[in-house]
Amino acid sequence: MDIYYKTKKADIKVIDTSILDTRTAKDLLGTAMTEIVVTLLTYVVENNKEYQQERKRI
């Protein structure tokens, strides 16, 4: 996800939380928020993959 975001320069919008809309703020704070959101979402996806693999082994 992180690679896709950086290569495609995609924006992220979390529907439930307007502060996580990376389309609007392109200043320093908006860029920092975008990086935090992408990093957090990447972590969640990777953690979920590992969890699913562990469940398949059991």
PDB file of N, CA, C, O and CB in Angstrom:
ATOM      1  N   MET A   1       0.827  -1.187   0.000  1.00  0.00           N
ATOM      2  CA  MET A   1       0.000   0.000   0.000  1.00  0.00           C
ATOM      3  C   MET A   1       0.868   1.246   0.000  1.00  0.00           C
ATOM      4  O   MET A   1       0.599   2.194  -0.738  1.00  0.00           O
ATOM      5  CB  MET A   1      -0.939   0.000   1.201  1.00  0.00           C
ATOM      6  N   ASP A   2       1.884   1.251   0.804  1.00  0.00           N
ATOM      7  CA  ASP A   2       2.771   2.398   0.904  1.00  0.00           C
ATOM      8  C   ASP A   2       3.455   2.676  -0.429  1.00  0.00           C
ATOM      9  O   ASP A   2       3.581   3.832  -0.834  1.00  0.00           O
ATOM     10  CB  ASP A   2       3.811   2.171   1.995  1.00  0.00           C
ATOM     11  N   ILE A   3       3.897   1.624  -1.112  1.00  0.00           N
ATOM     12  CA  ILE A   3       4.561   1.788  -2.402  1.00  0.00           C
ATOM     13  C   ILE A   3       3.567   2.317  -3.435  1.00  0.00           C
ATOM     14  O   ILE A   3       3.903   3.204  -4.219  1.00  0.00           O
ATOM     15  CB  ILE A   3       5.176   0.450  -2.876  1.00  0.00           C
ATOM     16  N   TYR A   4       2.360   1.784  -3.438  1.00  0.00           N
ATOM     17  CA  TYR A   4       1.342   2.226  -4.381  1.00  0.00           C
ATOM     18  C   TYR A   4       1.027   3.702  -4.173  1.00  0.00           C
ATOM     19  O   TYR A   4       0.923   4.469  -5.130  1.00  0.00           O
ATOM     20  CB  TYR A   4       0.070   1.383  -4.234  1.00  0.00           C
ATOM     21  N   TYR A   5       0.878   4.081  -2.924  1.00  0.00           N
ATOM     22  CA  TYR A   5       0.561   5.480  -2.607  1.00  0.00           C
ATOM     23  C   TYR A   5       1.656   6.415  -3.118  1.00  0.00           C
ATOM     24  O   TYR A   5       1.361   7.446  -3.722  1.00  0.00           O
ATOM     25  CB  TYR A   5       0.380   5.661  -1.085  1.00  0.00           C
ATOM     26  N   LYS A   6       2.908   6.058  -2.880  1.00  0.00           N
ATOM     27  CA  LYS A   6       4.008   6.935  -3.268  1.00  0.00           C
ATOM     28  C   LYS A   6       4.236   6.956  -4.775  1.00  0.00           C
ATOM     29  O   LYS A   6       4.564   8.007  -5.325  1.00  0.00           O
ATOM     30  CB  LYS A   6       5.275   6.508  -2.571  1.00  0.00           C
ATOM     31  N   THR A   7       4.072   5.828  -5.456  1.00  0.00           N
ATOM     32  CA  THR A   7       4.324   5.809  -6.899  1.00  0.00           C
ATOM     33  C   THR A   7       3.163   6.409  -7.684  1.00  0.00           C
ATOM     34  O   THR A   7       3.382   7.080  -8.692  1.00  0.00           O
ATOM     35  CB  THR A   7       4.582   4.384  -7.370  1.00  0.00           C
ATOM     36  N   LYS A   8       1.955   6.180  -7.243  1.00  0.00           N
ATOM     37  CA  LYS A   8       0.777   6.685  -7.945  1.00  0.00           C
ATOM     38  C   LYS A   8       0.339   8.057  -7.454  1.00  0.00           C
ATOM     39  O   LYS A   8      -0.489   8.713  -8.085  1.00  0.00           O
ATOM     40  CB  LYS A   8      -0.362   5.714  -7.796  1.00  0.00           C
ATOM     41  N   LYS A   9       0.901   8.494  -6.315  1.00  0.00           N
ATOM     42  CA  LYS A   9       0.527   9.758  -5.684  1.00  0.00           C
ATOM     43  C   LYS A   9      -0.993   9.840  -5.457  1.00  0.00           C
ATOM     44  O   LYS A   9      -1.634  10.855  -5.731  1.00  0.00           O
ATOM     45  CB  LYS A   9       1.000  10.942  -6.550  1.00  0.00           C
ATOM     46  N   ALA A  10      -1.528   8.747  -4.955  1.00  0.00           N
ATOM     47  CA  ALA A  10      -2.963   8.654  -4.691  1.00  0.00           C
ATOM     48  C   ALA A  10      -3.312   9.383  -3.396  1.00  0.00           C
ATOM     49  O   ALA A  10      -2.474   9.523  -2.505  1.00  0.00           O
ATOM     50  CB  ALA A  10      -3.408   7.177  -4.613  1.00  0.00           C
ATOM     51  N   ASP A  11      -4.527   9.833  -3.306  1.00  0.00           N
ATOM     52  CA  ASP A  11      -5.033  10.430  -2.076  1.00  0.00           C
ATOM     53  C   ASP A  11      -5.898   9.415  -1.360  1.00  0.00           C
ATOM     54  O   ASP A  11      -6.399   8.463  -1.959  1.00  0.00           O
ATOM     55  CB  ASP A  11      -5.828  11.727  -2.365  1.00  0.00           C
ATOM     56  N   ILE A  12      -6.063   9.639  -0.058  1.00  0.00           N
ATOM     57  CA  ILE A  12      -6.849   8.742   0.781  1.00  0.00           C
ATOM     58  C   ILE A  12      -7.968   9.543   1.426  1.00  0.00           C
ATOM     59  O   ILE A  12      -7.755  10.657   1.903  1.00  0.00           O
ATOM     60  CB  ILE A  12      -5.962   8.051   1.861  1.00  0.00           C
ATOM     61  N   LYS A  13      -9.147   8.970   1.434  1.00  0.00           N
ATOM     62  CA  LYS A  13     -10.272   9.591   2.130  1.00  0.00           C
ATOM     63  C   LYS A  13     -10.945   8.535   2.982  1.00  0.00           C
ATOM     64  O   LYS A  13     -11.450   7.535   2.472  1.00  0.00           O
ATOM     65  CB  LYS A  13     -11.283  10.229   1.128  1.00  0.00           C
ATOM     66  N   VAL A  14     -10.949   8.767   4.284  1.00  0.00           N
ATOM     67  CA  VAL A  14     -11.668   7.892   5.207  1.00  0.00           C
ATOM     68  C   VAL A  14     -13.035   8.527   5.403  1.00  0.00           C
ATOM     69  O   VAL A  14     -13.144   9.625   5.947  1.00  0.00           O
ATOM     70  CB  VAL A  14     -10.896   7.704   6.588  1.00  0.00           C
ATOM     71  N   ILE A  15     -14.055   7.846   4.968  1.00  0.00           N
ATOM     72  CA  ILE A  15     -15.399   8.426   4.915  1.00  0.00           C
ATOM     73  C   ILE A  15     -15.898   8.832   6.297  1.00  0.00           C
ATOM     74  O   ILE A  15     -16.514   9.887   6.449  1.00  0.00           O
ATOM     75  CB  ILE A  15     -16.373   7.439   4.286  1.00  0.00           C
ATOM     76  N   ASP A  16     -15.639   8.010   7.297  1.00  0.00           N
ATOM     77  CA  ASP A  16     -16.147   8.287   8.645  1.00  0.00           C
ATOM     78  C   ASP A  16     -15.415   9.430   9.343  1.00  0.00           C
ATOM     79  O   ASP A  16     -15.955  10.033  10.271  1.00  0.00           O
ATOM     80  CB  ASP A  16     -16.046   7.043   9.490  1.00  0.00           C
ATOM     81  N   THR A  17     -14.205   9.729   8.913  1.00  0.00           N
ATOM     82  CA  THR A  17     -13.376  10.704   9.612  1.00  0.00           C
ATOM     83  C   THR A  17     -12.846  11.724   8.612  1.00  0.00           C
ATOM     84  O   THR A  17     -11.942  11.423   7.833  1.00  0.00           O
ATOM     85  CB  THR A  17     -12.209  10.008  10.358  1.00  0.00           C
ATOM     86  N   SER A  18     -13.396  12.901   8.634  1.00  0.00           N
ATOM     87  CA  SER A  18     -13.035  13.909   7.640  1.00  0.00           C
ATOM     88  C   SER A  18     -11.594  14.403   7.792  1.00  0.00           C
ATOM     89  O   SER A  18     -11.009  14.880   6.820  1.00  0.00           O
ATOM     90  CB  SER A  18     -13.984  15.080   7.735  1.00  0.00           C
ATOM     91  N   ILE A  19     -11.016  14.300   8.978  1.00  0.00           N
ATOM     92  CA  ILE A  19      -9.636  14.749   9.164  1.00  0.00           C
ATOM     93  C   ILE A  19      -8.653  13.851   8.407  1.00  0.00           C
ATOM     94  O   ILE A  19      -7.517  14.252   8.156  1.00  0.00           O
ATOM     95  CB  ILE A  19      -9.283  14.773  10.659  1.00  0.00           C
ATOM     96  N   LEU A  20      -9.079  12.655   8.048  1.00  0.00           N
ATOM     97  CA  LEU A  20      -8.218  11.732   7.325  1.00  0.00           C
ATOM     98  C   LEU A  20      -8.426  11.799   5.814  1.00  0.00           C
ATOM     99  O   LEU A  20      -8.158  10.831   5.104  1.00  0.00           O
ATOM    100  CB  LEU A  20      -8.458  10.325   7.810  1.00  0.00           C
ATOM    101  N   ASP A  21      -8.898  12.927   5.331  1.00  0.00           N
ATOM    102  CA  ASP A  21      -9.060  13.157   3.892  1.00  0.00           C
ATOM    103  C   ASP A  21      -7.800  13.852   3.397  1.00  0.00           C
ATOM    104  O   ASP A  21      -7.590  15.032   3.676  1.00  0.00           O
ATOM    105  CB  ASP A  21     -10.349  14.016   3.577  1.00  0.00           C
ATOM    106  N   THR A  22      -6.966  13.131   2.669  1.00  0.00           N
ATOM    107  CA  THR A  22      -5.674  13.682   2.237  1.00  0.00           C
ATOM    108  C   THR A  22      -5.776  14.468   0.932  1.00  0.00           C
ATOM    109  O   THR A  22      -4.768  14.952   0.416  1.00  0.00           O
ATOM    110  CB  THR A  22      -4.665  12.561   2.073  1.00  0.00           C
ATOM    111  N   ARG A  23      -6.982  14.596   0.402  1.00  0.00           N
ATOM    112  CA  ARG A  23      -7.152  15.335  -0.849  1.00  0.00           C
ATOM    113  C   ARG A  23      -7.117  16.837  -0.644  1.00  0.00           C
ATOM    114  O   ARG A  23      -6.748  17.574  -1.557  1.00  0.00           O
ATOM    115  CB  ARG A  23      -8.451  14.949  -1.508  1.00  0.00           C
ATOM    116  N   THR A  24      -7.490  17.302   0.530  1.00  0.00           N
ATOM    117  CA  THR A  24      -7.673  18.733   0.741  1.00  0.00           C
ATOM    118  C   THR A  24      -6.411  19.448   1.190  1.00  0.00           C
ATOM    119  O   THR A  24      -6.048  20.470   0.608  1.00  0.00           O
ATOM    120  CB  THR A  24      -8.745  18.956   1.747  1.00  0.00           C
ATOM    121  N   ALA A  25      -5.743  18.947   2.195  1.00  0.00           N
ATOM    122  CA  ALA A  25      -4.589  19.646   2.782  1.00  0.00           C
ATOM    123  C   ALA A  25      -3.293  19.193   2.107  1.00  0.00           C
ATOM    124  O   ALA A  25      -2.860  18.052   2.270  1.00  0.00           O
ATOM    125  CB  ALA A  25      -4.515  19.391   4.312  1.00  0.00           C
ATOM    126  N   LYS A  26      -2.693  20.092   1.360  1.00  0.00           N
ATOM    127  CA  LYS A  26      -1.437  19.775   0.675  1.00  0.00           C
ATOM    128  C   LYS A  26      -0.259  20.551   1.278  1.00  0.00           C
ATOM    129  O   LYS A  26       0.832  20.572   0.708  1.00  0.00           O
ATOM    130  CB  LYS A  26      -1.559  20.088  -0.827  1.00  0.00           C
ATOM    131  N   ASP A  27      -0.486  21.184   2.429  1.00  0.00           N
ATOM    132  CA  ASP A  27       0.587  21.911   3.098  1.00  0.00           C
ATOM    133  C   ASP A  27       1.421  20.946   3.942  1.00  0.00           C
ATOM    134  O   ASP A  27       1.252  19.731   3.836  1.00  0.00           O
ATOM    135  CB  ASP A  27       0.013  23.048   3.979  1.00  0.00           C
ATOM    136  N   LEU A  28       2.296  21.463   4.757  1.00  0.00           N
ATOM    137  CA  LEU A  28       3.194  20.629   5.568  1.00  0.00           C
ATOM    138  C   LEU A  28       2.414  19.725   6.516  1.00  0.00           C
ATOM    139  O   LEU A  28       2.728  18.541   6.643  1.00  0.00           O
ATOM    140  CB  LEU A  28       4.160  21.509   6.369  1.00  0.00           C
ATOM    141  N   LEU A  29       1.402  20.273   7.181  1.00  0.00           N
ATOM    142  CA  LEU A  29       0.604  19.473   8.114  1.00  0.00           C
ATOM    143  C   LEU A  29      -0.176  18.392   7.375  1.00  0.00           C
ATOM    144  O   LEU A  29      -0.252  17.255   7.840  1.00  0.00           O
ATOM    145  CB  LEU A  29      -0.360  20.371   8.904  1.00  0.00           C
ATOM    146  N   GLY A  30      -0.751  18.736   6.235  1.00  0.00           N
ATOM    147  CA  GLY A  30      -1.500  17.754   5.451  1.00  0.00           C
ATOM    148  C   GLY A  30      -0.613  16.637   4.952  1.00  0.00           C
ATOM    149  O   GLY A  30      -1.010  15.472   4.961  1.00  0.00           O
ATOM    150  N   THR A  31       0.581  16.983   4.519  1.00  0.00           N
ATOM    151  CA  THR A  31       1.531  15.970   4.056  1.00  0.00           C
ATOM    152  C   THR A  31       1.943  15.058   5.205  1.00  0.00           C
ATOM    153  O   THR A  31       2.052  13.845   5.027  1.00  0.00           O
ATOM    154  CB  THR A  31       2.770  16.636   3.435  1.00  0.00           C
ATOM    155  N   ALA A  32       2.170  15.630   6.370  1.00  0.00           N
ATOM    156  CA  ALA A  32       2.527  14.823   7.541  1.00  0.00           C
ATOM    157  C   ALA A  32       1.383  13.893   7.919  1.00  0.00           C
ATOM    158  O   ALA A  32       1.609  12.725   8.238  1.00  0.00           O
ATOM    159  CB  ALA A  32       2.893  15.726   8.734  1.00  0.00           C
ATOM    160  N   MET A  33       0.152  14.405   7.886  1.00  0.00           N
ATOM    161  CA  MET A  33      -1.009  13.567   8.204  1.00  0.00           C
ATOM    162  C   MET A  33      -1.144  12.434   7.200  1.00  0.00           C
ATOM    163  O   MET A  33      -1.462  11.303   7.566  1.00  0.00           O
ATOM    164  CB  MET A  33      -2.295  14.408   8.226  1.00  0.00           C
ATOM    165  N   THR A  34      -0.902  12.743   5.934  1.00  0.00           N
ATOM    166  CA  THR A  34      -0.976  11.709   4.895  1.00  0.00           C
ATOM    167  C   THR A  34       0.028  10.608   5.164  1.00  0.00           C
ATOM    168  O   THR A  34      -0.309   9.427   5.080  1.00  0.00           O
ATOM    169  CB  THR A  34      -0.732  12.313   3.508  1.00  0.00           C
ATOM    170  N   GLU A  35       1.257  10.977   5.486  1.00  0.00           N
ATOM    171  CA  GLU A  35       2.290   9.980   5.774  1.00  0.00           C
ATOM    172  C   GLU A  35       1.923   9.129   6.987  1.00  0.00           C
ATOM    173  O   GLU A  35       2.156   7.920   6.996  1.00  0.00           O
ATOM    174  CB  GLU A  35       3.637  10.665   6.009  1.00  0.00           C
ATOM    175  N   ILE A  36       1.352   9.759   8.001  1.00  0.00           N
ATOM    176  CA  ILE A  36       0.944   9.018   9.198  1.00  0.00           C
ATOM    177  C   ILE A  36      -0.176   8.039   8.868  1.00  0.00           C
ATOM    178  O   ILE A  36      -0.144   6.884   9.292  1.00  0.00           O
ATOM    179  CB  ILE A  36       0.493   9.988  10.307  1.00  0.00           C
ATOM    180  N   VAL A  37      -1.156   8.501   8.118  1.00  0.00           N
ATOM    181  CA  VAL A  37      -2.284   7.637   7.754  1.00  0.00           C
ATOM    182  C   VAL A  37      -1.808   6.458   6.920  1.00  0.00           C
ATOM    183  O   VAL A  37      -2.196   5.319   7.178  1.00  0.00           O
ATOM    184  CB  VAL A  37      -3.350   8.433   6.983  1.00  0.00           C
ATOM    185  N   VAL A  38      -0.976   6.722   5.929  1.00  0.00           N
ATOM    186  CA  VAL A  38      -0.475   5.649   5.063  1.00  0.00           C
ATOM    187  C   VAL A  38       0.352   4.659   5.869  1.00  0.00           C
ATOM    188  O   VAL A  38       0.214   3.449   5.693  1.00  0.00           O
ATOM    189  CB  VAL A  38       0.365   6.227   3.908  1.00  0.00           C
ATOM    190  N   THR A  39       1.198   5.153   6.736  1.00  0.00           N
ATOM    191  CA  THR A  39       2.022   4.275   7.570  1.00  0.00           C
ATOM    192  C   THR A  39       1.140   3.422   8.483  1.00  0.00           C
ATOM    193  O   THR A  39       1.375   2.223   8.628  1.00  0.00           O
ATOM    194  CB  THR A  39       3.019   5.103   8.411  1.00  0.00           C
ATOM    195  N   LEU A  40       0.149   4.023   9.086  1.00  0.00           N
ATOM    196  CA  LEU A  40      -0.752   3.291   9.978  1.00  0.00           C
ATOM    197  C   LEU A  40      -1.545   2.232   9.214  1.00  0.00           C
ATOM    198  O   LEU A  40      -1.652   1.092   9.664  1.00  0.00           O
ATOM    199  CB  LEU A  40      -1.710   4.261  10.681  1.00  0.00           C
ATOM    200  N   LEU A  41      -2.094   2.601   8.075  1.00  0.00           N
ATOM    201  CA  LEU A  41      -2.863   1.642   7.288  1.00  0.00           C
ATOM    202  C   LEU A  41      -1.983   0.507   6.765  1.00  0.00           C
ATOM    203  O   LEU A  41      -2.418  -0.644   6.719  1.00  0.00           O
ATOM    204  CB  LEU A  41      -3.549   2.349   6.124  1.00  0.00           C
ATOM    205  N   THR A  42      -0.764   0.822   6.374  1.00  0.00           N
ATOM    206  CA  THR A  42       0.172  -0.209   5.929  1.00  0.00           C
ATOM    207  C   THR A  42       0.464  -1.186   7.063  1.00  0.00           C
ATOM    208  O   THR A  42       0.509  -2.396   6.844  1.00  0.00           O
ATOM    209  CB  THR A  42       1.481   0.427   5.420  1.00  0.00           C
ATOM    210  N   TYR A  43       0.661  -0.668   8.265  1.00  0.00           N
ATOM    211  CA  TYR A  43       0.901  -1.518   9.430  1.00  0.00           C
ATOM    212  C   TYR A  43      -0.289  -2.442   9.681  1.00  0.00           C
ATOM    213  O   TYR A  43      -0.112  -3.634   9.929  1.00  0.00           O
ATOM    214  CB  TYR A  43       1.179  -0.658  10.675  1.00  0.00           C
ATOM    215  N   VAL A  44      -1.490  -1.895   9.616  1.00  0.00           N
ATOM    216  CA  VAL A  44      -2.689  -2.694   9.869  1.00  0.00           C
ATOM    217  C   VAL A  44      -2.808  -3.811   8.833  1.00  0.00           C
ATOM    218  O   VAL A  44      -3.119  -4.949   9.185  1.00  0.00           O
ATOM    219  CB  VAL A  44      -3.953  -1.803   9.849  1.00  0.00           C
ATOM    220  N   VAL A  45      -2.566  -3.499   7.573  1.00  0.00           N
ATOM    221  CA  VAL A  45      -2.666  -4.508   6.514  1.00  0.00           C
ATOM    222  C   VAL A  45      -1.624  -5.603   6.727  1.00  0.00           C
ATOM    223  O   VAL A  45      -1.948  -6.788   6.637  1.00  0.00           O
ATOM    224  CB  VAL A  45      -2.484  -3.857   5.120  1.00  0.00           C
ATOM    225  N   GLU A  46      -0.385  -5.226   7.007  1.00  0.00           N
ATOM    226  CA  GLU A  46       0.670  -6.216   7.220  1.00  0.00           C
ATOM    227  C   GLU A  46       0.383  -7.068   8.446  1.00  0.00           C
ATOM    228  O   GLU A  46       0.588  -8.281   8.424  1.00  0.00           O
ATOM    229  CB  GLU A  46       2.026  -5.529   7.368  1.00  0.00           C
ATOM    230  N   ASN A  47      -0.086  -6.446   9.502  1.00  0.00           N
ATOM    231  CA  ASN A  47      -0.404  -7.177  10.722  1.00  0.00           C
ATOM    232  C   ASN A  47      -1.547  -8.158  10.470  1.00  0.00           C
ATOM    233  O   ASN A  47      -1.526  -9.282  10.972  1.00  0.00           O
ATOM    234  CB  ASN A  47      -0.773  -6.203  11.857  1.00  0.00           C
ATOM    235  N   ASN A  48      -2.529  -7.740   9.702  1.00  0.00           N
ATOM    236  CA  ASN A  48      -3.652  -8.618   9.377  1.00  0.00           C
ATOM    237  C   ASN A  48      -3.198  -9.800   8.522  1.00  0.00           C
ATOM    238  O   ASN A  48      -3.672 -10.919   8.720  1.00  0.00           O
ATOM    239  CB  ASN A  48      -4.750  -7.832   8.648  1.00  0.00           C
ATOM    240  N   LYS A  49      -2.290  -9.569   7.580  1.00  0.00           N
ATOM    241  CA  LYS A  49      -1.750 -10.659   6.755  1.00  0.00           C
ATOM    242  C   LYS A  49      -1.060 -11.700   7.627  1.00  0.00           C
ATOM    243  O   LYS A  49      -1.276 -12.901   7.464  1.00  0.00           O
ATOM    244  CB  LYS A  49      -0.762 -10.109   5.705  1.00  0.00           C
ATOM    245  N   GLU A  50      -0.234 -11.235   8.548  1.00  0.00           N
ATOM    246  CA  GLU A  50       0.479 -12.153   9.439  1.00  0.00           C
ATOM    247  C   GLU A  50      -0.504 -12.939  10.303  1.00  0.00           C
ATOM    248  O   GLU A  50      -0.323 -14.137  10.522  1.00  0.00           O
ATOM    249  CB  GLU A  50       1.471 -11.381  10.330  1.00  0.00           C
ATOM    250  N   TYR A  51      -1.530 -12.273  10.788  1.00  0.00           N
ATOM    251  CA  TYR A  51      -2.530 -12.929  11.610  1.00  0.00           C
ATOM    252  C   TYR A  51      -3.257 -14.013  10.816  1.00  0.00           C
ATOM    253  O   TYR A  51      -3.471 -15.118  11.316  1.00  0.00           O
ATOM    254  CB  TYR A  51      -3.528 -11.904  12.152  1.00  0.00           C
ATOM    255  N   GLN A  52      -3.633 -13.694   9.586  1.00  0.00           N
ATOM    256  CA  GLN A  52      -4.323 -14.672   8.740  1.00  0.00           C
ATOM    257  C   GLN A  52      -3.427 -15.870   8.432  1.00  0.00           C
ATOM    258  O   GLN A  52      -3.905 -17.003   8.397  1.00  0.00           O
ATOM    259  CB  GLN A  52      -4.784 -14.014   7.433  1.00  0.00           C
ATOM    260  N   GLN A  53      -2.145 -15.634   8.211  1.00  0.00           N
ATOM    261  CA  GLN A  53      -1.215 -16.735   7.943  1.00  0.00           C
ATOM    262  C   GLN A  53      -1.061 -17.622   9.156  1.00  0.00           C
ATOM    263  O   GLN A  53      -0.975 -18.844   9.031  1.00  0.00           O
ATOM    264  CB  GLN A  53       0.147 -16.198   7.516  1.00  0.00           C
ATOM    265  N   GLU A  54      -1.025 -17.016  10.334  1.00  0.00           N
ATOM    266  CA  GLU A  54      -0.945 -17.800  11.566  1.00  0.00           C
ATOM    267  C   GLU A  54      -2.185 -18.675  11.741  1.00  0.00           C
ATOM    268  O   GLU A  54      -2.080 -19.832  12.149  1.00  0.00           O
ATOM    269  CB  GLU A  54      -0.777 -16.874  12.777  1.00  0.00           C
ATOM    270  N   ARG A  55      -3.334 -18.134  11.439  1.00  0.00           N
ATOM    271  CA  ARG A  55      -4.580 -18.884  11.577  1.00  0.00           C
ATOM    272  C   ARG A  55      -4.623 -20.055  10.601  1.00  0.00           C
ATOM    273  O   ARG A  55      -5.173 -21.108  10.925  1.00  0.00           O
ATOM    274  CB  ARG A  55      -5.786 -17.966  11.352  1.00  0.00           C
ATOM    275  N   LYS A  56      -4.050 -19.886   9.412  1.00  0.00           N
ATOM    276  CA  LYS A  56      -4.051 -20.970   8.426  1.00  0.00           C
ATOM    277  C   LYS A  56      -3.143 -22.117   8.875  1.00  0.00           C
ATOM    278  O   LYS A  56      -3.394 -23.274   8.539  1.00  0.00           O
ATOM    279  CB  LYS A  56      -3.600 -20.444   7.050  1.00  0.00           C
ATOM    280  N   ARG A  57      -2.098 -21.802   9.625  1.00  0.00           N
ATOM    281  CA  ARG A  57      -1.173 -22.850  10.078  1.00  0.00           C
ATOM    282  C   ARG A  57      -1.770 -23.703  11.183  1.00  0.00           C
ATOM    283  O   ARG A  57      -1.354 -24.846  11.375  1.00  0.00           O
ATOM    284  CB  ARG A  57       0.125 -22.231  10.562  1.00  0.00           C
ATOM    285  N   ILE A  58      -2.718 -23.177  11.897  1.00  0.00           N
ATOM    286  CA  ILE A  58      -3.303 -23.904  13.035  1.00  0.00           C
ATOM    287  C   ILE A  58      -4.313 -24.921  12.581  1.00  0.00           C
ATOM    288  O   ILE A  58      -4.901 -25.619  13.407  1.00  0.00           O
ATOM    289  CB  ILE A  58      -3.956 -22.943  14.009  1.00  0.00           C
TER     290      ILE A  58
END
